[in-house]
Amino acid sequence: MSVQSAQKAGPADAKVTPMMAQYIEIKTANPDSLLFYRMGDFYELFFEDAEVAARALGITLTKRGKHQGEDIPMCGVPVHAADDYLQKLIALGHRVSVCEQTEDPAEAKKRGSKSVVRRDVVRLVTPGTITEDRLLDAGANNFLAALTRLRGSSLGGDAVYGLAWVDMSTGSFQVCETDDQRLASDIVQISPRELILADNLLQEKDFRQTLEQAGAALSPVPRAYFDSATATDKLAQYFGVKTLDGFGVFSRAELSAASGILSYIEKTQLGERPPLDPPARQSGNGRMLIDPATRSNLELSRTLSGEKQGSLLATIDKTVTGSGSRLLASRLAAPLLDPEAISKRQDAVEFFFENEIMREGLRQTLKGAPDMARSLSRIALHRGGPRDVLAIATGLRAVRTAFEQTSKSAEYPAEIAAARTALGNAPHDLGAELDRAIKEDPPLLKRDGGFIASGYDENLDELRALRDESRKVIAKLQADYGEELGLRSLKIKHNSVLGWFIEAPTAQTEKMVADPGRFIHRQTMAGAMRFTTTELADLESKIASAGERALAIEMEIFDRLADAIVESGDLIKAAAHGLGVLDVSAALAKLAQEDGYVRPAIDGSRAFHITGGRHPVVERALKTSGGDAFVANDADLGPRTETDAGSIWLITGPNMAGKSTFLRQNALIAVMAQMGAFVPAYSAHIGIVDRLFSRVGAADDLARGRSTFMVEMVETAAILNQASDRSLVILDEIGRGTATFDGLSIAWASIEHLHEINKSRALFATHYHELTVLSAKLDRLSNATVSVKEWNGDVIFLHEIVPGAADRSYGIQVAKLAGLPPSVVERSKQVLSQLEEQDRSSPAENLIDELPLFATLQPAQPKTTRCVIEPALEELDRLNPDDMTPREALEALYMLKSSRLKNSDPIKN
Ligand SMILES: Nc1ncnc2c1ncn2[C@@H]1O[C@H](COP(=O)(O)OP(=O)(O)OP(=O)(O)O)[C@@H](O)[C@H]1O
């Protein structure tokens, strides 16, 4: 049965039970999410929700009662394990409304035996708004992003986009304005878990596809969320300020996106306000542009198969805190373009590179520092528990220690100095108070009590003493009863149903049964009987009331401490960020020291001069597996004269020699350098790279109807259309996905375009040896090859990049190494020698002399032959509107449209 039919029945339906009526009412108000409906110790789901959740969670689908003559499907999850189930549902992109009982069942009963306990949705859990530790990845941000589109742009172009993104678990809040060209790259750089946008935008198919590529859960919301006219007021109100001037200047698109995100947070958090930082404007122009294909091809934060392990991020991440790890990931995702800003980060790394003892001491402290930002956010949202308070206490202790540990040097680089200031300004008095207040191993939930340390509150201590005293009296009572009745096996026990009771084996309860005035029978078990006495009942109520009063005091203290923490929230957040900065700088310094990395020189030139460069991931893998050492290689793509553009290296060489590795390592070195890290090289001088492009081994994108070759060409087109003289381009085996001559021609023309038009610094690896002749005509193109040795007919890879061109690919030798049957290897050799014989007279040899250079070419004007629109026009001519009914006119229009679509464009040749 569908929930819609249940909704249609409505609460007024006579056959609907009062509880079902309540359920339907709440479900109708929350149609876009699975409703977790609290019933005792379970969250129950009904109707379609139950079917969806049972399938997703692999739990049993049962039924409960009937609705309009049909069974109501139901499934449930126990409250204590709800987080695990939530995690699964959220990971699958579902949203969940959590509906709680908002009154005691006893209260409901007072209104009549049939009245239903009041319930209300207290929270909407969505992928982008979770704050629970168990649902979050410690080392990764959990971004909720909002996207808005405005027509007419300050950047030029047709439309302008506003992006806002928030990590509710840490409070970070950023906005930027972007355009059609950058949009996909910007979203992938943010890598949001959930992306909200106006529902009308999501209906545009192409747009939707672009967004789906980014891998975020898409949540459509009403357009009104993004109203830019009221956005300023909305933001000002959220942050309790009169004007936003103090936060900076924002564009209309940015304000609209920021307002959308706040509306969504208010809706999902039902009025609770997470402590967000004021929005910080991220300038798209300040970050290296890495398009989505390049980002995934270079395996920056995930490998092509989606794993973290084996990515650049996993290889270079030596941070020891969650906030450090998140900061490192965000720096890697957005390398900078300003040499000065990069240099500041490098200074901090260099400081810890040189001060090893301080660094290691600090790292030891940081290891014990909990994730204060996330605990703070939970506390502010009233979702925090005693362990979050302990996390703040322990965190502030770490802040104090870190501050003292870094006080041994007189001069600090700016980044470390700023971090130290934040550590120094942390609310240390509050820290000391929390230290005194909270126990070392508190329970998860505050309602369990027992988390306030003894000695902190006199009243609490007294009540606890009373409770403990009573417990001692119970122990004495047990001994007395035992002695009196001669029963050593008599025990006084407690459970939640009976409270305290006396238990003895049935066979020995004769005396108690005989004195029912004193020993009141409560329960008969298999082999045992349970009793109580007035004495015991009195004691029990004393214990209970002391316990209850103690718990009430603990709750009060908790609320007071929580308020104090939230009040100092900004200082705590700043200190947590300070720890993160120290962690990242220390971690990158440690990495540099252990793996022999160097500080690159970065400036505004077009240099790209690397000596002894290595691939950080391959080098680490070789080291770990105990294989051969990685062979370091140089690259120099800088201009030959100061005014010149950068150079292109055309790399030919055998299969398996290390061409792809060399290409990628140089791209990775550029990324690492501009994120402010040291790089795997003996020395590096890099002129800022504005955009990084790569075309390396693509896979089919069948979901979007693109073959391997099509993907390759789409990526190549993007590069040739967008790369500038400040970009770095790496192209690996362009054209290999089609027939040899087509591929060779495309590769040939692409190199010429890169050299003459884009003027980018570029590395181009190819098996088309014919291309090496281009160096004679293109003055900034040099040939390089990877050296190998031949020994007894086999090939030995030296992995050394040297000037010059390869004469052959040694493909057959590599195939032999791969275990191709000997007969196939032999036959291949015969075929090869035949082909080589014919190739000597190949026309490709002479191409260089016969073809004019690219720049001198005018693009051929497409000639239009008979336009296929013509039949449609003829058809149109035959129609006489005056003779047609409106219906016939509409049909004719459909017919014309379909013939237009079938032959969509004029044929060009
Ligand atoms: N500089 C190096 N030092 C040590 N080993 C290397 C080096 N470069 C590459 N290798 C090893 O050689 C293997 C092959 O390298 P790579 O894939 O870069 O070759 P390729 O020339 O691009 O091959 P193909 O043309 O077949 O695609 C790598 O997996 C790596 O283990």
The ligand as an SDF file (V2000), in Angstrom:
LIG
                    3D

 31 33  0  0  0  0  0  0  0  0999 V2000
   61.4570    6.7600  -12.3610 N   0  0  0  0  0  0  0  0  0  0  0  0
   61.1060    5.4950  -12.0240 C   0  0  0  0  0  0  0  0  0  0  0  0
   61.8500    4.8080  -11.1250 N   0  0  0  0  0  0  0  0  0  0  0  0
   61.5020    3.5440  -10.7950 C   0  0  0  0  0  0  0  0  0  0  0  0
   60.4360    2.8950  -11.3220 N   0  0  0  0  0  0  0  0  0  0  0  0
   59.6800    3.5280  -12.2070 C   0  0  0  0  0  0  0  0  0  0  0  0
   59.9710    4.8760  -12.6060 C   0  0  0  0  0  0  0  0  0  0  0  0
   59.0480    5.2440  -13.5000 N   0  0  0  0  0  0  0  0  0  0  0  0
   58.2280    4.2090  -13.6700 C   0  0  0  0  0  0  0  0  0  0  0  0
   58.5980    3.1580  -12.8940 N   0  0  0  0  0  0  0  0  0  0  0  0
   57.9250    1.8560  -12.8190 C   0  0  0  0  0  0  0  0  0  0  0  0
   57.5680    1.4640  -14.1170 O   0  0  0  0  0  0  0  0  0  0  0  0
   56.1830    1.1770  -14.2240 C   0  0  0  0  0  0  0  0  0  0  0  0
   55.6380    1.6300  -15.5620 C   0  0  0  0  0  0  0  0  0  0  0  0
   55.6980    3.0170  -15.6610 O   0  0  0  0  0  0  0  0  0  0  0  0
   54.7320    3.8480  -16.5920 P   0  0  0  0  0  0  0  0  0  0  0  0
   53.3450    3.3280  -16.4970 O   0  0  0  0  0  0  0  0  0  0  0  0
   54.9860    5.2490  -16.2760 O   0  0  0  0  0  0  0  0  0  0  0  0
   55.2940    3.4790  -18.0160 O   0  0  0  0  0  0  0  0  0  0  0  0
   54.8760    4.0470  -19.4420 P   0  0  0  0  0  0  0  0  0  0  0  0
   56.1430    4.3580  -20.1450 O   0  0  0  0  0  0  0  0  0  0  0  0
   53.8800    5.1130  -19.3550 O   0  0  0  0  0  0  0  0  0  0  0  0
   54.2300    2.7470  -20.0720 O   0  0  0  0  0  0  0  0  0  0  0  0
   53.1540    2.5900  -21.2740 P   0  0  0  0  0  0  0  0  0  0  0  0
   53.7220    3.2410  -22.4420 O   0  0  0  0  0  0  0  0  0  0  0  0
   53.0900    1.1160  -21.4090 O   0  0  0  0  0  0  0  0  0  0  0  0
   51.8810    3.1980  -20.7570 O   0  0  0  0  0  0  0  0  0  0  0  0
   55.5630    1.9220  -13.0440 C   0  0  0  0  0  0  0  0  0  0  0  0
   54.4480    1.2520  -12.5560 O   0  0  0  0  0  0  0  0  0  0  0  0
   56.6670    1.9640  -12.0130 C   0  0  0  0  0  0  0  0  0  0  0  0
   56.5950    0.8420  -11.1530 O   0  0  0  0  0  0  0  0  0  0  0  0
  1  2  1  0
  2  3  1  0
  2  7  2  0
  3  4  2  0
  4  5  1  0
  5  6  2  0
  6  7  1  0
  6 10  1  0
  7  8  1  0
  8  9  2  0
  9 10  1  0
 10 11  1  0
 11 12  1  0
 11 30  1  0
 12 13  1  0
 13 14  1  0
 13 28  1  0
 14 15  1  0
 15 16  1  0
 16 17  2  0
 16 18  1  0
 16 19  1  0
 19 20  1  0
 20 21  2  0
 20 22  1  0
 20 23  1  0
 23 24  1  0
 24 25  2  0
 24 26  1  0
 24 27  1  0
 28 29  1  0
 28 30  1  0
 30 31  1  0
M  END
$$$$
